[in-house]
Amino acid sequence: MIYKGFKMKLYPGQEEEYERRHNLLWDEMKDSIEYHGGHNYTIFLDKETNTLFGYIEIEDEELWNQQADDEINRKWWDYMADIMETNPDNSPVCVDFKPVFHLD
């Protein structure tokens, strides 16, 4: 298993909407995450900075990266683009963290 940590950024005042949309996460999006080898996915919010901290375990980096071209994933990016910082293709601006310690 590969452990990934990353951060993203919400626009001010969008915290409740972000949480609401994720509480209603589409079944197709859940299936896409699972199909591309994603497990144990958690996102945390730092309310002081509107920074999202994500953690996910993936099976294979190459398989996971293929999700960027998945139709459902791109639809999700478009759906979320109005409430968070995004790149020109509507993918979230995402900064990966370097793993420095893990304990099972």
C-alpha positions as CSV (number, residue, x, y, z in Angstrom):
1,M,0.0,0.0,0.0
2,I,1.2,3.5,-0.8
3,Y,0.3,6.3,1.7
4,K,-0.5,9.7,0.2
5,G,-1.0,13.0,2.0
6,F,-1.8,16.3,0.3
7,K,-3.4,19.7,0.7
8,M,-5.9,21.7,-1.2
9,K,-7.6,25.1,-0.5
10,L,-11.2,26.1,-0.2
11,Y,-12.6,29.5,-1.0
12,P,-13.7,31.5,2.1
13,G,-17.2,30.7,3.3
14,Q,-17.4,27.4,1.4
15,E,-16.6,25.0,4.3
16,E,-20.2,23.9,4.9
17,E,-20.9,23.4,1.1
18,Y,-17.7,21.4,0.7
19,E,-18.7,19.1,3.5
20,R,-22.3,18.9,2.3
21,R,-21.2,17.8,-1.2
22,H,-18.9,15.2,0.2
23,N,-21.6,13.8,2.5
24,L,-23.6,13.2,-0.8
25,L,-20.7,11.8,-2.7
26,W,-22.0,10.1,-5.9
27,D,-21.8,6.3,-5.9
28,E,-20.1,6.6,-9.3
29,M,-17.3,8.7,-7.7
30,K,-16.9,6.2,-4.9
31,D,-16.7,3.4,-7.5
32,S,-14.1,5.4,-9.5
33,I,-11.9,5.9,-6.4
34,E,-12.1,2.2,-5.6
35,Y,-11.5,1.1,-9.2
36,H,-8.4,3.2,-9.3
37,G,-7.0,1.6,-6.2
38,G,-8.0,4.2,-3.6
39,H,-8.8,3.1,0.0
40,N,-9.1,4.6,3.5
41,Y,-9.7,8.2,2.1
42,T,-10.0,11.0,4.6
43,I,-10.1,14.8,4.2
44,F,-9.6,17.2,7.1
45,L,-10.3,20.9,7.2
46,D,-8.2,23.5,9.0
47,K,-10.9,26.2,9.6
48,E,-8.3,28.9,10.3
49,T,-6.8,28.7,6.8
50,N,-9.5,26.9,4.8
51,T,-6.8,24.4,4.0
52,L,-7.9,20.8,3.3
53,F,-5.6,18.0,4.3
54,G,-6.2,14.7,2.5
55,Y,-5.0,11.2,3.2
56,I,-5.5,8.2,1.0
57,E,-4.0,4.7,0.6
58,I,-3.5,3.6,-3.0
59,E,-2.5,0.3,-4.5
60,D,-0.5,1.6,-7.4
61,E,0.7,5.2,-8.4
62,E,0.2,4.6,-12.1
63,L,-3.4,3.2,-11.7
64,W,-4.3,6.1,-9.3
65,N,-3.0,8.7,-11.8
66,Q,-5.3,7.3,-14.5
67,Q,-8.3,8.5,-12.5
68,A,-7.5,12.0,-13.8
69,D,-8.8,10.9,-17.2
70,D,-11.9,9.2,-15.8
71,E,-15.2,10.8,-17.0
72,I,-16.8,10.7,-13.5
73,N,-13.7,12.2,-11.8
74,R,-13.7,15.1,-14.3
75,K,-17.4,15.7,-13.7
76,W,-16.6,15.8,-10.0
77,W,-13.8,18.3,-10.5
78,D,-16.2,20.5,-12.5
79,Y,-18.8,20.2,-9.8
80,M,-16.3,21.3,-7.1
81,A,-14.6,24.1,-9.1
82,D,-16.8,26.9,-7.8
83,I,-15.8,26.4,-4.1
84,M,-12.1,25.6,-4.2
85,E,-8.8,26.6,-5.9
86,T,-8.5,24.8,-9.2
87,N,-6.2,24.4,-12.2
88,P,-7.3,25.4,-15.7
89,D,-8.8,21.9,-16.2
90,N,-10.8,22.2,-13.0
91,S,-8.6,19.7,-11.1
92,P,-8.0,20.9,-7.6
93,V,-4.8,22.7,-6.9
94,C,-3.1,20.0,-4.9
95,V,0.2,19.9,-3.1
96,D,1.6,16.5,-2.2
97,F,3.3,15.9,1.1
98,K,6.5,13.9,1.5
99,P,6.0,11.0,3.9
100,V,8.5,11.1,6.7
101,F,7.0,8.6,9.2
102,H,4.5,5.8,9.3
103,L,3.5,3.3,12.1
104,D,1.1,0.5,11.7
